[in-house]
Structures are given as structure tokens and as C-alpha cells.
Amino acid sequence: MALMEEADPRHALAVTAATEHFTAMFAEWLLARPEVLDGAEPRLRTMWLWHSAEELEHKSVAFDIYKATGGSDEWRTRWFRRVTVMFLGDLMHQTLDNLRHEKQLWKWATWRSAARILLSRNGLLRGNLSGWRSYLKADFHPAQQDSSLSTRWLADNRSQYTPVGTAPEAAAAALQ
Ligand SMILES: [Fe+2]
């Protein structure tokens, strides 16, 4: 935030658009593989899948505003490379902290599952490499990424969530 204070606001938009591309890629990856959450608490599982659908719904917003305000492709891709390092670094840091806190960090099973989830051919990192590269193309737009899994999940799981803005009474009724 301090870095952005004096800067042209389009820099912050480019950072947001770049981060949104990561969340959109990861969201689609998770919606295609909900079994990754097998064994998780059901409410957390629903929350993560709903959040994935929500990320896919707004994946174009920051990008479109960046373009509409005349943001350049040069800065867009430059920030994307920087965000790659910051975002993945933060994610790794947080995950290691969580694993340490849960006393799971120094277990063989943890590292085996991490290797499978992150590094297998369709894993979170390797499986999203082409999606990562696509952001660097001059004609990239977030809408080029298929988001049909988001629409489908929201339709199939309508009883599990309450749309934002719904009257409190309706929300309470939905929970019964
Ligand atoms: Fe988002």
C-alpha cells in the first residue's frame, strides 16, 4: 500500500488484475477437482467452492477497468511477473505457517501430497502453466478462460448459500 500511495492508480489496478488472474486460474482448477477437499469440514468445503465460483464471476472486472483507463500492456505484464513472485511467495509462506501450526509440516505424507497436488502434470502449478503464459499475450482477456464450472456449481448448490443482498428473513429461512 505504501508503495502505491504516490503512484498512478493504474499500477494498483494492474496488480489487482494480475492477482485476479491467479485466483481465477486456481478457482477453475479447484472446481474441476473438488475431490482435493475430500475430508475437509463440509462448511469449509462449501465455502471454498463457493469462493471459487465467486472469483470466476468477477475475473474480468479489474482487467476491464485497467484497459478502460488506458493501462498499457507493458505495465500489465510487468506487474504480472512481479505479482507471480509476491503471490506465490505469500501463499507458500502462509501454507508453511499453517502446516507448522497444525504440526503437519514435518510429515512425509504432507510433502507427498504437496508434490502430487502442486507438481503433477495437472497439478495446481504445472497444470496452470499455460494459463499463466496466456496472460502475457497482447490479446489476452480473462473472458477467454472457460468459467462454465462456476455457473454450474452455483446452480447445483443453490441450497448451500445465500446470495449477497438477500433479505435477512429469506437468508434465515434458507438455513432451516
Ligand atoms: Fe477476486
Boltz pocket constraint, residues with backbone or C-beta under 6 A from the ligand:
constraints:
  - pocket:
      binder: B
      contacts: [[A, 20], [A, 23], [A, 54], [A, 55], [A, 58]]
      max_distance: 6.0
